[in-house]
Amino acid sequence: MSEQLSEQFSLQPGHRVDRRYTILQQLGHGGFGRTYLATDSRRHNERCVLKEFAPLVTAYAEDIEKARELFRREAAVLHRLRHPQIPEFREEFEVFEAGQTRWMLVQEWIAGETYLELLRSGPLLEVQVVQFLLDFLPILNYLHNHQPPVIHRDISLDNILLNSVTNQPTLIDFGTVKQAMHQVSGLPVERPTLIAKRGYSPPEQTLGEAYPSSDLYALGVCAIALLTGQRNPVVLYDAHGDRWHWRAHAAVSSGLGAILDRLVQSQPRFRYDSAADVIRALGKLSLASEWRPTQTFSGSSAPSSAPPLTSASAARPPVPPPISVPYRSIPGSRGCRNPLPRDRPVRVIAAIASCLKPSN
């Protein structure tokens, strides 16, 4: 597929698409097409994102027609999504540009960096990862309770953007539309969930199945990657033992460690059933007597007034020794010298409240 999408078919800066969109630059490319930053002349040259999907020129006409129908149906689903942490869908169209037929999606442009890019500065603190989960889980709760339900199937650090304006994670690059591209690649359209990302996707997804807990699994892997600083989390997975071995690479409280271990269970029945369940579990961490800073900071000492252990927490596995790292923060963090941000109870309540709202 990548050979079919050679550079001769890439849209160059200044190219005008559909007499409306002017290409500014290519943002990325993959096996199914490219993503461009463009301006929209009908919206006062507002910036937007153009995602192109180019069918194989060698595909059968029947397959292309089925894929086109599927592409439009999935695009209609994206059009109905309304969430502040999901880029607004603008339109879809088919156009012949630069010698190739292209199916195009137009979405709102969000300024920011992906969480994979943020990892260039090193691993996040435990409190930052908890904050990330509390900010992100309401998105999954919305999608999974949408009518019809939407399973993303492609959650990874490079598909989650930290919005530089709102300081909230934004979910981008939905895997649903890629189903159409699988059709023209010779994969059966009847198996729509055969979209998997190595290291992030749960075992059932590689077999053509996906559930809400499949997205939760991928989110758990994201959290593990953020805690360990591992940009390629698959190296922490033991395929022979079917287990994740990440604890030795990050100091983490037993409470959060147990939540992450449950998220990445290989069998769906052992995971959390819903995003709301995970939020409730995270909410209990703010009251857990075992909670303590998991990292020390150069030039300063961690708070010395650690709360005493109760009999319940004493029975749990000991917290690994802290890692000594320089103090730093990421955009949107509330500062991490304290074990928990001051607004943590508010964040937990807001996350739970968002899960109680009816989906459209």
N, C-alpha and C positions, 0 to 999 in steps of 0.2 A: 504494500500500500504506500509506504513512504517513497518508494521509487516512482510510483505513479504521480505522486505529488512533488515533482521535481521543481527546482527553482524557476524554471521557465514559466511555470503557472502561478508563481507568487505575484500578488498584486503589489505594485511599487508605490512608494509615497507620491502623492499627487494624483493617483489614479482615481477616477470618479466612477462610483458604482451605482447603477440604476438611476443615473442623473440626479443623485441626491447626496450620496455619502462620499466624502473625500478621504482617501487613505492617508493617515499621518505616519504610521509605522506598524511593523509587525510585532505583536506582543509575544507570540509563541506559536508552536506548531506541534502536531502529533500525527499519529497514524491515520487520523480521519480528516484532517484539514488544518486550517490555520486560524489564528485569532488576530484581529487588527484593531488598532485604535484609529478612530475616524471622527470626522465632524459631520453633522447633519444640517444641511442647508435649510431644511424646513423647520428647524428648531433653533434658529439664530446661531447656526454653526456650533451648537452645543456638542461636546464630546460624547461619543458612544463607543460601544464595543461591537464589532462585526465578527461573527463566528461563521466560518465557511466550512461546508462539508462537501467534498468533491467525490462523486461516485466514480468507481473504477471504469475506465473507458472500455475495459474488456468484459464488464459484467453483462449478463443477459438482460434484454429489454424487459422481460417479465419480472426479474428480480429488482430492477431499477424502479419499475412502477410500484411494486409492493413496498419498496423502501420509501418511495416518495409519499405514499399514503400514510405509512407509519410515521415518517418525519413530521408531516403536517398534524397528525393526531397527537403526537407527543408535544409538538410546539403549542398546540391548543391547551394542553395541560399546564405548561409553563406560563402561558398567558393568564391563566386564572389564579396563579399564585400571587398573593399580596402579603408581603412581610417586610418590615424595615431592614432586615438583615439578609435579604435576597435581592439581587439586582433586578430592577423592573424590566420586564419583557416588553419590547416595543413592537416588533413585527417579524414575520418570516416571509421569504420570497425566493423564487428561483430565477436565476439570471445566467446568461451566457457572457462571460467576461474573459478577455485575454486568452481566447481559444479553448475555453473549458466551461462545461456546465457546472454551476455552483448553487448549492442550497445555502441560503444565508439566514442567520438569526441575528437580530439586533437587540442589544440589551443596554441598560444604563451603565455608564462607566463609573467605577468606584475608585477613588484615589487611595493608595495604601500599599502595603507590602504583604506578601504571603507569609504565613507562619514558618514556612520552610526557609524563606529569606531571613527571617528574624533569628533563626537558629545559627546564623553565621556569627552572632555575638556570643554563642555558647548556650548551655541549658538554662531553662527558666527555673525560678524558685518554686517551691511547692505551692505557696500561696498564690502565685501567678497562674499556675496550672489549674488550681481550684477555681480561680476567678474566670479563667478561660472556659472551663466546663460549664459553670453557672451561666455564663453569657451565651454559650453556644447551644446548650441543650434545648432551650425554648424553640429554636429553629426546627430541630428534629421533631419536637412535640407537635408543632404546627403541621409539618409535612405528613407525619404519620397519622394524624387525625383529620387531614384534609379529605374531602369527598370529591373524587376518589382518592384513597391514600396514595401518597407519593414516597417511594423509597429511593434515596439518592443513588446508592450503589457505587459511588466513586469518591467517597470522603477520604481526603489525605491532606497533609499540611500544605501542599501546593495548590489545593482547591479551597483553602480557607484564607481569606484576606483580612488583615487588620485595617479597618476603615480609619484613615488618618483624620477624618472629621469627627466621627462619633466615638472613636476608640472602641468599637465593637467588632467582633468577628463577623465576617460576611461570607456566606456560602456561595461559591461560584461553580461554573462548569458542570452542569447537571449531566449525569451519565445516561439519562433517559433517552435523549435524542440520538446517542451513539448506537442505539439499537438498530436504527435504520441503516447505519453504515455497516453493521455486522451482516445485514441482509445481502448487501452487494459485495461482501467479502466471502460469501459462501456459507455463512453460518445461518442456521434456521431461525426465522423470525418468531417461531413458536417458543423459543427459549430466550425471552427478552432479558433475563438477568445474567446472561453469560458475559458480564462486564466486570472484570476484576482487576485490581491493581496489586501487583506483587508486594507483599509485606503488610498491606493494609486490609485486604479483603479477607473475610472469614472463609473457612473451608467450603461451606455450602454454596457460596457464590460462584466458585469455580465449577460447580456441578450444575449451574443453571437455576439455582434457587436463591431467594432473598426474602428477608423478613425485616421488620423494624429493628430487631436485635442485630441484624447484619450491619446496619448503620452504626449502632451503638458499639459494636465490636471495632469498627474502623475508627470511631472516635476515641475508644480506649487506646488503640495503637498510637493515635496522634498525641494523646496525653503522655504516653510512655516515651515517645520520641522527644517531646518537649522537656520532660524531666531528665532524660539521659543525655540530651544534646545529640542524639544519633539521627543523622539526616536520612540514613537508610535503615529503618528499624528492622528489616527482615533479618539482619545479622543477629538480632536478639532472640530469634525464634528457632527452636530446635524442632526441625521437621520430623526427625525420627521419634522423638519422645512426645511430639505434638504438644509442646509446652513453650511458654515464653519464659526466658531467663533474663529478666531486666533488673531485678532487685539489687544485684551486685553492682550495678552501674549508676545507682541513684540513691541518695539518702531520702527516705520518705517515711511519714508516720504510718503506723500499722492500719489506721482507719482508711486513709486514702489508698494505701497499698492493696487493701482487701477489695475496695471498690474497683480499682483498675484490674485486679486479677479476675474479678467476676465479669467485667466487661469483655475481656478477651478469652473467655472460655471457648474451646473449640466447638462444643455442642450448644446449639441455641437454647436448649431447655435449662441450661445452667446459668444463663445470663440474666440480666434484668429484663423485665417484660416491656418496659416503656421508658421514655426519656423522663417522664414525671417521677418514676421510681428512683432513677439515678439522682435527680434533683433533691428528692426527699432524703436520700442517703447522704448526699453532700451537706445538706442542711444540718444534719446531726453532728457533723464535724466541728461546727462552731461551738457546740456545747460539750464536746468530748474532753474529758479531763486529761487524756493522753496527748492532746495537741501541743506541739512545741515547735520552735523554729527548726528546720532541718538543715540549715546551712549557717556557717559563720562567715563574717565579713572582714576583709582586710582593713586594718586601721580602726576597727571597732570590735566590740565584743557583742555576742548575741545576748538578749535579755537573760538575766540570771535568775529571775523569779519564775522558774518553771513550776506549774501547778503540780501538787502531789499526785501520785498514782493511787487509784482506787484498787480495790481487790479485783474488780472486773478487768481493768486495764492491765494490772500486773500479771494476769494469767495469759495475756496475749504475747505473741512473739516480741522480743525486744526491738526497739527502733535502731536501725543501723547507725553507726557513728557518723557525725556530721562531716560534710565535705567543706573544706576551706576554699572559698572562691571570693573574688573581689565583689564589692557591692555594685550593683547595676540595676537598671530598670528598663522596661520596654515601654513604648508609647502606650498610654492608657492605664499603666499600672498606678496604684495608689502609693507606691513606695513600699519597700519590703523589709524595712528594719523591724517591723512589728510582726508577730506571728500571724496575725489576721488583720485585714484592712478594717478601718473604723466603720465603713459602711457595709460590712459583710452581712449583718442581719437584714438590711434593706435589700441587698442583692438577692439573698435567698428568698425573701418574701416576694420580690418582684418576679423572680424566676418561677416560683410556684404559682403566682397569680396568673402569669402568662399561660401556664399550662391548663388553667381552669377556664380560659376563654374559649368559646365555641369556635371551631374552624369553619371557614367558608366552603 
